[in-house]
Amino acid sequence: MALRKQHFADDDNQTTSPSKRSRITFDVSPSLRRRIKTAASQQDLSIGEYLGRILDQVVPAEVDTTEHRQPMTHETLKRILQVREQIMQHTNGRIFEDSTEMIRQLRNEHSRELEQL
């Protein structure tokens, strides 16, 4: 499946400025394509319009998760601190380091090895 951004005319306002939309490309069997094409034609729609309507009905709408966040309670904070303590005990107090520098070094080593080939 491929995904790419293209400019398409907005359905509500086709004569003015184009809006950004994404194109999704995926493989289907020839028989499924024929069935989709037939169903779209029966409704006097393009395949894209037909599939877009189906997906719009089936795929759940985006939910803004920021609206549903609850403030952290004292109990939640207490549980987080307990888990932190358990991790510290399990790792003998060793704090995990930032791996950025290690990844950078490994990438540089790999680049040098490739240059020697």
C-alpha atoms as a printed R data frame, in Angstrom:
    type eleno elety resid chain resno       x      y       z
1   ATOM     1    CA   MET     A     1   0.000  0.000   0.000
2   ATOM     2    CA   ALA     A     2   1.302  3.458  -0.822
3   ATOM     3    CA   LEU     A     3   0.415  6.842   0.574
4   ATOM     4    CA   ARG     A     4   1.218 10.182  -1.016
5   ATOM     5    CA   LYS     A     5  -0.022 13.736  -0.714
6   ATOM     6    CA   GLN     A     6  -1.541 15.451  -3.700
7   ATOM     7    CA   HIS     A     7  -3.649 18.504  -4.366
8   ATOM     8    CA   PHE     A     8  -7.291 17.810  -5.142
9   ATOM     9    CA   ALA     A     9 -10.231 20.128  -5.529
10  ATOM    10    CA   ASP     A    10 -12.187 20.360  -2.296
11  ATOM    11    CA   ASP     A    11 -15.572 18.631  -2.622
12  ATOM    12    CA   ASP     A    12 -17.448 21.608  -1.154
13  ATOM    13    CA   ASN     A    13 -15.652 24.252  -3.155
14  ATOM    14    CA   GLN     A    14 -14.295 22.822  -6.417
15  ATOM    15    CA   THR     A    15 -13.856 26.110  -8.223
16  ATOM    16    CA   THR     A    16 -11.567 27.785  -5.698
17  ATOM    17    CA   SER     A    17  -8.285 26.846  -4.058
18  ATOM    18    CA   PRO     A    18  -7.308 23.164  -3.877
19  ATOM    19    CA   SER     A    19  -7.001 21.501  -0.498
20  ATOM    20    CA   LYS     A    20  -4.414 18.934   0.506
21  ATOM    21    CA   ARG     A    21  -5.598 15.336   0.472
22  ATOM    22    CA   SER     A    22  -3.789 12.026   0.618
23  ATOM    23    CA   ARG     A    23  -3.940  9.281  -1.940
24  ATOM    24    CA   ILE     A    24  -3.963  5.684  -0.731
25  ATOM    25    CA   THR     A    25  -3.053  3.021  -3.260
26  ATOM    26    CA   PHE     A    26  -3.544 -0.660  -2.532
27  ATOM    27    CA   ASP     A    27  -3.834 -3.889  -4.473
28  ATOM    28    CA   VAL     A    28  -7.115 -5.746  -4.940
29  ATOM    29    CA   SER     A    29  -8.020 -8.794  -6.995
30  ATOM    30    CA   PRO     A    30  -9.410 -8.174 -10.476
31  ATOM    31    CA   SER     A    31 -12.791 -9.594  -9.435
32  ATOM    32    CA   LEU     A    32 -13.036 -7.238  -6.431
33  ATOM    33    CA   ARG     A    33 -12.074 -4.276  -8.633
34  ATOM    34    CA   ARG     A    34 -14.842 -5.213 -11.097
35  ATOM    35    CA   ARG     A    35 -17.362 -5.456  -8.245
36  ATOM    36    CA   ILE     A    36 -16.311 -2.072  -6.863
37  ATOM    37    CA   LYS     A    37 -16.415 -0.482 -10.315
38  ATOM    38    CA   THR     A    38 -19.888 -1.932 -10.967
39  ATOM    39    CA   ALA     A    39 -21.235 -0.766  -7.582
40  ATOM    40    CA   ALA     A    40 -19.778  2.729  -8.072
41  ATOM    41    CA   SER     A    41 -21.223  2.937 -11.591
42  ATOM    42    CA   GLN     A    42 -24.672  1.902 -10.354
43  ATOM    43    CA   GLN     A    43 -24.586  4.880  -7.984
44  ATOM    44    CA   ASP     A    44 -23.181  7.159 -10.703
45  ATOM    45    CA   LEU     A    45 -19.968  7.701  -8.699
46  ATOM    46    CA   SER     A    46 -16.293  7.391  -9.456
47  ATOM    47    CA   ILE     A    47 -14.478  4.540  -7.719
48  ATOM    48    CA   GLY     A    48 -12.732  7.080  -5.486
49  ATOM    49    CA   GLU     A    49 -15.992  8.754  -4.492
50  ATOM    50    CA   TYR     A    50 -17.652  5.385  -3.885
51  ATOM    51    CA   LEU     A    51 -14.844  4.043  -1.694
52  ATOM    52    CA   GLY     A    52 -14.503  7.393   0.068
53  ATOM    53    CA   ARG     A    53 -18.156  7.302   1.094
54  ATOM    54    CA   ILE     A    54 -17.861  3.732   2.361
55  ATOM    55    CA   LEU     A    55 -14.717  4.501   4.339
56  ATOM    56    CA   ASP     A    56 -16.247  7.676   5.736
57  ATOM    57    CA   GLN     A    57 -19.134  5.598   7.105
58  ATOM    58    CA   VAL     A    58 -17.015  2.715   8.419
59  ATOM    59    CA   VAL     A    59 -13.870  4.365   9.802
60  ATOM    60    CA   PRO     A    60 -14.395  6.020  13.205
61  ATOM    61    CA   ALA     A    61 -14.046  9.792  13.361
62  ATOM    62    CA   GLU     A    62 -10.917 11.206  14.930
63  ATOM    63    CA   VAL     A    63 -11.266 11.831  18.632
64  ATOM    64    CA   ASP     A    64  -9.499 14.735  20.297
65  ATOM    65    CA   THR     A    65  -7.835 12.981  23.219
66  ATOM    66    CA   THR     A    66  -6.910 16.260  24.920
67  ATOM    67    CA   GLU     A    67 -10.559 16.859  25.761
68  ATOM    68    CA   HIS     A    68 -10.800 13.544  27.599
69  ATOM    69    CA   ARG     A    69  -7.727 13.841  29.768
70  ATOM    70    CA   GLN     A    70  -8.336 13.831  33.452
71  ATOM    71    CA   PRO     A    71  -6.116 15.655  35.922
72  ATOM    72    CA   MET     A    72  -3.593 13.493  37.694
73  ATOM    73    CA   THR     A    73  -4.873 12.377  41.059
74  ATOM    74    CA   HIS     A    74  -2.859 11.827  44.193
75  ATOM    75    CA   GLU     A    75  -3.470  8.084  43.821
76  ATOM    76    CA   THR     A    76  -2.152  8.064  40.257
77  ATOM    77    CA   LEU     A    77   0.991  9.923  41.276
78  ATOM    78    CA   LYS     A    78   1.464  7.551  44.204
79  ATOM    79    CA   ARG     A    79   1.197  4.555  41.846
80  ATOM    80    CA   ILE     A    80   3.691  6.081  39.408
81  ATOM    81    CA   LEU     A    81   6.192  6.607  42.217
82  ATOM    82    CA   GLN     A    82   5.683  3.013  43.374
83  ATOM    83    CA   VAL     A    83   6.392  1.679  39.892
84  ATOM    84    CA   ARG     A    84   9.446  3.926  39.644
85  ATOM    85    CA   GLU     A    85  10.722  2.513  42.935
86  ATOM    86    CA   GLN     A    86  10.155 -1.046  41.695
87  ATOM    87    CA   ILE     A    87  12.137 -0.302  38.529
88  ATOM    88    CA   MET     A    88  14.977  1.226  40.548
89  ATOM    89    CA   GLN     A    89  15.092 -1.857  42.792
90  ATOM    90    CA   HIS     A    90  15.002 -4.199  39.798
91  ATOM    91    CA   THR     A    91  17.877 -2.364  38.056
92  ATOM    92    CA   ASN     A    92  19.922 -1.939  41.268
93  ATOM    93    CA   GLY     A    93  19.517  1.841  41.091
94  ATOM    94    CA   ARG     A    94  21.071  2.058  37.633
95  ATOM    95    CA   ILE     A    95  19.380  4.800  35.623
96  ATOM    96    CA   PHE     A    96  19.099  4.265  31.905
97  ATOM    97    CA   GLU     A    97  21.237  6.650  29.913
98  ATOM    98    CA   ASP     A    98  20.326  8.612  26.833
99  ATOM    99    CA   SER     A    99  21.217  6.374  23.888
100 ATOM   100    CA   THR     A   100  21.623  9.225  21.388
101 ATOM   101    CA   GLU     A   101  25.405  9.383  21.636
102 ATOM   102    CA   MET     A   102  25.780  5.610  21.471
103 ATOM   103    CA   ILE     A   103  23.662  5.466  18.305
104 ATOM   104    CA   ARG     A   104  25.694  8.301  16.794
105 ATOM   105    CA   GLN     A   105  28.955  6.449  17.514
106 ATOM   106    CA   LEU     A   106  27.652  3.188  16.060
107 ATOM   107    CA   ARG     A   107  26.476  5.001  12.928
108 ATOM   108    CA   ASN     A   108  29.905  6.626  12.507
109 ATOM   109    CA   GLU     A   109  31.630  3.246  12.924
110 ATOM   110    CA   HIS     A   110  29.322  1.695  10.369
111 ATOM   111    CA   SER     A   111  29.995  4.541   7.920
112 ATOM   112    CA   ARG     A   112  33.760  4.075   8.315
113 ATOM   113    CA   GLU     A   113  33.400  0.326   7.679
114 ATOM   114    CA   LEU     A   114  31.397  1.002   4.527
115 ATOM   115    CA   GLU     A   115  33.990  3.504   3.290
116 ATOM   116    CA   GLN     A   116  36.705  0.847   3.608
117 ATOM   117    CA   LEU     A   117  34.825 -1.569   1.337
